[in-house]
Structure formats: C-alpha cells, structure tokens
Amino acid sequence: MAATPVSPLAPGLPCAEPYIRSTPNLSHRRSVLFNSEPKHFNHAFISHNVISKHPRASTASQDTDFASDGSSTVAIENDDVAGSTVFVIRARNRIGLLGVITRVFKVLGLTVQGASVEFEGDFFVKSFHVTSSDGKKLEDVEDLERIRKSLMEAIDGVGDTSAGLMQAGGRGVVVKKSVSGLESLGERRAKAEKMFGLMDGFLKNDPMSLQKDILDHVEYTVARSRFNFDDFEAFQALSHSVRDRLIERWHDTHQHFKKQDPKRLYFLSLEFLMGRSLSNSVINLGIRDEYAEALSQLGFEYEVLAEQEGDAALGNGGLARLSACQMDSLATLDYPVWGYGLRYQYGLFRQVIVDGYQHEQPDYWLNFGNPWEIERIQVSYSVKVEAVAYDNPIPGYGTRNAINLRLWAAKPSGQYDLESYNTGDYINAIVNRQKAETISYVLYPDDRSYQGKELRLKQQYFFVSASVQDIIRRFKDVHDNFDEFPDKVAFQINDTHPSLAIVEVMRMLIDEECLDWGRAWEIVCRAFSFTTHTVNTEGLEKIPVDLLGSLLPRHLQIMYDINHRFMEDLKRKIGQDYSRLERMSIVEEGIVKSIRMANLSIICSHTVNGVSKVHFELLKTRLFKDFHDLWPQKFQYKTNGVTQRRWIVVSNPGLCSLISKWLGTEAWIRNVDLLAGLQEHASNPVLQQEWTMTKTINKMRLADYIETSTGVKVSLDAMFDVQVKRIHEYKRQLMNILGIVYRYDCIKNMNKSDRKKVVPRVCIIGGKAAPGYEVAKKIIKLCHAVAEKVNGDDDVGDLLKVVFIPDYNVSVAELVIPGSDLSQHISTVGHEASGTGSMKFLMNGCLLLATADGSTVEIIEEIGAENMFLVGAKLHEDPQSGDKPARGVSIQFIRVVSMVRDGYFGFKEYFNSLCDSLEDDKDFYKLGADFSSYLEAQAMADRVFVNKEKWTCMSILSTAGSGKFSSDRTIEEYAKHAWGIEPCRCPF
C-alpha cells in the first residue's frame, strides 16, 4: 500500500500530494509554519515542529504487534538508518487525533522529523520519525515506554464521547470528538485536497493578485468600503498586503534557523532610526514595480501612498540610523540574527520652528497604528512591570531571509491591576498602568535631574532584562548545557546603553541557573562584543552607585565582585600603580561615586570595536590607552557603513537605474564594490549628461519640498550646499553660518558687474538640538535670523538663499541627499568617531567639503583628496586637538562675529553669549583657527562648480569610490572578526 502524506493543517486527514508552495518562476517546498516564534506561556515554551512527507523504511518490523480486536496500538521501531526512532500508531481514524499525537511529542520535548500514513479500512497506521531535542535517536528503554504510555492515554482520550482534556506540562489541550465519524476515505481526501488547493503556494505577486489583496485589506483590515477609501486608507491596506508577504519569508527564515541551529547574533541597541518601511520592504522583496502597476490600475499612485507613512522615530541620529543600516545588511547577507530595542511610545521629539526658535512637541508616531509590527501578547516577561514583545520583520535584498527586530513595550502587571480592581481602587489601577508604561514612553528621558536618571536606568534595565530572558529561554529550548552558550549566542552591545546586559546574564547564570562564578564568568566573557562610539572621556556613561543600589542592588553587588577580581588580577600584572588602577577601575570614586559602564563593557567583552581608523587611534592612544596596553588583542575597528539599498535604491531611483545601465548589471545592489566600475566611464560625456540630468531632477524634488515646508523659492541653477545633522558645537554649524554671513557681506560690497561672476548658492541647514542644549538652540535661531536678512535682500536675489529645513528625519534625508551638490562635514578634528552622513552623500555623487576627521580620512584614501574640498588640520598635525583652544584668528572671522555681536541680524543680547564663546580663550572647537581654511575650501568649490565637466567627473568618482562604506562590508567584518557567525540562507 502506497504511503500518503499527512496534512499538517488538517489533523487526521490525508492529502493526495506532498505539500508544495509555489512562487512565480520557482518551485519551493515550504513547511507549514505556525509562528516564526513559538508561543510563550508563563515563561514556558511549546515548540512547533513540522510534519512533512517522510516515507518510512517499513510498515512494521518485529517490534510491531497490531491488535486484532480493533483497539489502538503504539509500536516502536528503533532500527531506522536515518537516525530517528519510529513510533507506529494504529488507531481508528478520528478528526483531531493527529494534532493530539503531535502535541504529546512536543510537550515531551521531542522533534517530529517526518510522518507518513496508510489506511486499512476505518483504521490508519501512522508512522512518526522522532528524535530528541538535540537531533538524536531515542535509546533509553524506560523513556521509550513512558512515551508509549503517554501516546496511548492521549489516543484513548480522543475516543471519549465528550470533549477530553489532556494535562501535559501544566497546560491543557482540549480535543473534541468529530460529530460525524462516518466520513468515507474519499470524502476525507476531498477535503484535504480542497484545503491544499487553497494554500498550495506563496502569495502571488502579479498585479491582479496584488489588487485583490489590497482591496481585501481595505474591507477586512481597515474596515472601509472598497468603493470608498482615501489615500491613507489605501496606504494602510497596501502596507498590510506587503506585510503578508514579509511574514511568509519571516516564518520560513526562523523555521530554517531553528532547524539548522546556528550560532545566532543578538544585536542590542536602545536606538533604531528605521524611517519608513514601505519602500524599503517592496524593493527588498523585489515587487516594487508590480505594486506600482497594481495601484495605478486602481487609480492610485504608489509614490503618493508611500508619502502617507510616518517615520518610526526610535533613535537620535547617527548611531540609531547605523543600527537600522546594519539590520538591513544582516538580513541581506543571510546572518542568523535577532535585533532588540524598545518600542518608544513617542520616540524622538517633533521639531517645530516658531519665529526662528526651536520648540519640541511629542512625536505621536503610533497614533494611527504601525502596520509593520506584530504584537506578541503571549511573549512577555516580568521586569517589575510586564515587557511585551512587538516583532518587526526586516527583509533582506536578493534573498528569502527576513530577520526579526523585537521591540519591548512596558505594560502594567496584570496581578497588580487585578488586586486594585478587586478592591475597587480603580484610580490606583490607572496610576499603576501609567507608571508602568512611562518606562517605554520616551526615547532618552532628560537625565539632568535625579528623577530623569532614575527613569533612564529603569528603561535600560527593562530593555536588557526582557531581552536576556528571551535569549536564554530560546537557548534552553534546544540546549541544556550552558557550556554551549558562547558557541550558540553572540551579544553585540551598541555603545554602553545596553551594557547592563552583561551583569544581567551573570545574575541569571549564577542565581537562576545555579552556575558557579568561574563558569558563569567564562561564558560571559566569550559571549559579549562591545562597540563604542565615544571620542572623549566626558561622553562616557556613568551611573551613580546610590541609584544602582536603590534600584538594582544585586547587580551592583555583581559589579563590585567583577571589579574586585579584576583589580586583584591587575595588581599582579602592573604592581602598585595606583593612578592606573584608579583609571581602570569600574568604580569611580569622587563626590558622586559612580560605575563606569565603558570600563565594565571592556573588561567583560572579548572584543572592543572602534568605528573608524581615526577612532581606533583615539581609543588606543587617548580614551582607553590603559586597557589597550593591557589587552591589545581585544581592540579592533570596523569602519561604519550605510546601506546602498536605502540610500541609493530607495531614495535615488534615477541614479540607481543609471548605475545599473552603465555597469550592465544590478548585482552592485548586493556587491557594492562593483561601483568601482564607474571609474572608467567618469569622463564619458554621455554618462556625464545623464548624470547631470538625474541630479537636476532630484534638485527639482528638493526645491519643491523647500518651497512647501519653508516658503522659500530657490533656483535650480544654484549650487545646493547642504549641512544636515544633529545640531552640536563640535559639528560646527556655527562656522557654516558665519561663512554664509561672510559670503553675504562680500556680495553686498560688490558692484553689479562683480555680482554677475558670483556662483549662486542655496545654503541648506537642518537638524535638531537636544531640548536642554541652549547653545545649539541659539545656533538654530541665528540661522533663521541670517536667513530672514539674506532672503529678504533684493540686492542679493538668487545669488544667495538660506534655508533651515524643520524636523529633519530619515524621510526628509531621502529627499535632501540625492538633491545636494555639496555637503559639509566640518566637525572639529578629533571629535567625530565616524560620521555616516558623509557616506550617504558620497554614494549619491555629492561632493564633500570636510575636515579630515572620523571616516573622512578613509574617504580621502578611497577617492583621493583631489576629488573633495578639505578644511583645516589633520589629526596628526594637531596632536592636542580638542584639548586646548586655538589662538590666532583671521580678520574675516573677526568681521563676521562683530556683525552678529553688533546686532546686524537682530537679537543682539540673545546672541552675545554665542559670540563670547568664540573669543580666543573660549573657542574650544576652533572655529576661528579653521575659518580661513574653510573660506578657501568654499572658494575652491565655487571655481570647480562652474566647470561642469570637472564637477560631474568628481561626482561620478565619488559614487564609484563609495563601495567601502557599505554596511555590508562592516557587517562581514564583524561576523568574521568579532561575532563568529556564519550565513544561514533560507532555501528557495
């Protein structure tokens, strides 16, 4: 009798053919998946395994002894050459029986590798190929007998006339008897065939299928009439349609990871500046054009709907955007990864400009829901409050892999709510809920007060505790020996904000898993890798001991123990060098006794990573010199990168098409080093013409946005000179504004004939100042004061315009960066760890005006100093960079500062303190010292801009030399040299 495959979603029913899902142009055998993440109840775990067609070697062996009276039997075959134990079950066929049997195996921690079924009249013979959780055959005789008895009890329970309850592992599985036990074999097969006919493939991506899915979501998800819905409702339906396709890949990827059990990376970051997800998702899925066509036929424009999406503002600048780029690269390169962060209710504030002053408003980014997230109510952990998981699929490009970003939201503990409601104290229940949810309300609460510091610490611990519990639970689902933990788990700490994870793992291993200190310490030191983004000691995170002692006393005790053992070991190595011992101690003595989180992270990690070559030198020679001298092998650097998929393919589709045309391939989207092939075409007049046209189109988009958001109309013939980044003194937006003042002053003092020779400029500045950073807020006000004066001067006209773009974010960057001609990155040398903004502009063919700081040094190595405009001294030429203020400034600098001080732009008193900070002995960030060099670089940019051939050639060479600065390269270096993980590609 031929074996018939079992339907995994129709318990007890056979199907005529193996379960195969098909996609356009490919055939793919797809397992039936219940969840990408197994359900989690009360911190326990039920794994979902897959039943697929797996013919067994024989129907029965000498161990099989079927009852002749029609009763059920369970026989065991243990000679399977495939390495599994076969349980052969003969019973009367009943709907629901298959589900009960598989649940028994799952509850007992066994894995079903395959199953087959044969029919004998009203009876069936089902064979299950089973292994232990570690994939081995079951050998123990007593264990086999217990399994057999459990199966018999379960089978007999299904035969009851009423609903039976099987208690297994503290959980009940309700099984109802079929109302009709008289169905024929043909009827059962017909039902199975119908079910599989409905789900025999992946969701289809032709325009007609996409239209149906969108309209179904309009009616059933958005709950609007499919004959009457607006752009936003269409966007919601479109997003859910895309999410359906993401989830297919997401399920398959995690099932594949579970099956392969590779070493996994757990990427911990308190910031993920993801931006919009729609365009990135459809491009990575490879169905952008299909959706555009489908929407067009429905009367909608894809670009219009994409604009309906708000930014997921879960970060505060470069570090957060870096995390998002790295997640994209991790998915694209097929690495087995989980990202962890917080689901902030409000995220970064929304910047509103009123009369030139910055005002902060809450960013209600979740007001209209987030169609991309999947709430996992069943996945929660107690951290004084409840941490509830929200999963966000991250698709890779050119692969089926889609990894997970799990964000935690704080919810009140149900126990406390119940107690309050039972006693009638409804107000207290509401207050408890508000207190609990406050923990994940806001990104980086203001920590200038004690309450702010306390909330930030609670936030950090809430994040790491939930994440660590989740990670250890996942490890224990498959492994029971913690010596294997570092071989299966790699932690990446993104700056010091998640570094409490180190102590939390130590606590759980010692207090909950009962490991001794030595064993736990060895595991921790092999599992953690730490990346720092800091360049000076003032920026290193410290937590007051009193605060830790009041909130996390056990963790403080572990920190003291780590420090004591480290200090004793250090004394044996370096002797009684008390000054060095004090610097390297985790505990900082002083007026406020504190824990140095960076020292803790370095001591407990196997790898300490810098983020650029310059940054690495700073770590070795200045910031962590003592630790580098002790452990030089720990210190590495991986220059940050950005993803070309977001910053060219999504944000600059015209340039993407042009690159693919001239390279003759789209392979550069995954292998960005191929961009170097543009070098041989850089002087080709045809490419230059097409390149210039693409830039002009992007400038038109940006000009429209500027007029809409600021009311300023700009000329496309002007050079678009851009500086967009977080407002900070060391980033020197103030020097840019003073340079604009100098240019304006020069134009005003020219005669009409000289003005005709001036290169027109549109100076664009954007960025947010931290709410408590008064100097940065004054810089924003000065920019607006200068803009008001310049833009209203008819003598200047289109020769100079000044624009401040409000509420700069990722989506705005996708407009600004492709439309820029010149981009400024002029931080004081020695103060920028890396700087990924310059990489985004570089990829888009924007010329850089920059200091030799951070990653710019490596950009110079890639494209040559002759293809950019350099400002100021290099780090090795200024060994005391950042330590002492510079002396001696140019007359031009004195002139422009005086104009501001004397009230030429108004607000004389308000700007006095800003001008005072630029005096010789107070000019810490060296604006005066670098101003002449800055003006020379700007003059050189003017001269080159009028030579269109040279400018365009430099632009093409900038894009051609940007390959090194892809986050794909960064991730591959981390995987090889820090994390020790390998790709785990989900098969098609």
Secondary structure, DSSP 8 states (H G I E B T S, - for coil): ---B-B-TTSTT-B-SS---EEETTEEE-----S-SS--EETTEE-------B---S-S--TT----TTS--EEEEE---TTS-EEEEEEEE--TTHHHHHHHHHHHTT-EEEEEEEEEETTEEEEEEEEE-TTS-----HHHHHHHHHHHHHHHHHHTSSS-EEEEETTEEEEE---S-----HHHHHHHHHHHHHHSSB----SHHHHHHHHHHHHHHTS---TTS--HHHHHHHHHHHHHHHHHHHHHHHHHHHHHH---EEEEE-S-EEEE--HHHHHHHHT-HHHHHHHHHHTT--HHHHHTT---EEE--SHHHHHHHHHHHHHHHTT--EEEEEE--SSBS-EEEEETTEEEEE---TTTT--TT-EEEEEEEEESSSEEEEEEEEEE-SSSS-EEEEEEEEEE--HHHHHHHHHTT-HHHHHHHHHHHHHTTTBSS---SSHHHHHHHHHHHHHHHHHHHHHHHHHHHHH---GGGHHHHEEEEEESSTTTHHHHHHHHIIIIIS---HHHHHHHHHHHEEEE----SGGGS-EEEHHHHHHH-HHHHHHHHHHHHHHHHHHHHHH-S-HHHHHHH-SEE-SSS-EEEHHHHHHHH-SEEEESSHHHHHHIIIIISHHHHHH-GGGEEE----B-HIIIIIIT-HHHHHHHHHHHT-SGGGT-GGGGGGGGGGTT-HHHHHHHHHHHHHHHHHHHHHHHHHH-----TTSEEEEEES---GGGTHHHHHHHHHHHHHHHHTS-HHHHTTS--EEEEEE----TT-HHHHHHHHHHHHHHHHHHT-TTTGGGEEEEEESS--HHHHHHHTTT-SEEEE---TT--S--SHHHHHHHTT-EEEEES-TTHHHHHHHH-GGGSEEES--GGG-TTTTTS------HHHHHHHHHHHTTTTS-HHHHHHHHHTTSTTT-TT-HHHHHHHHHHHHHHHHHHHT-HHHHHHHHHHHHHT-GGGBHHHHHHHHIIIII---------
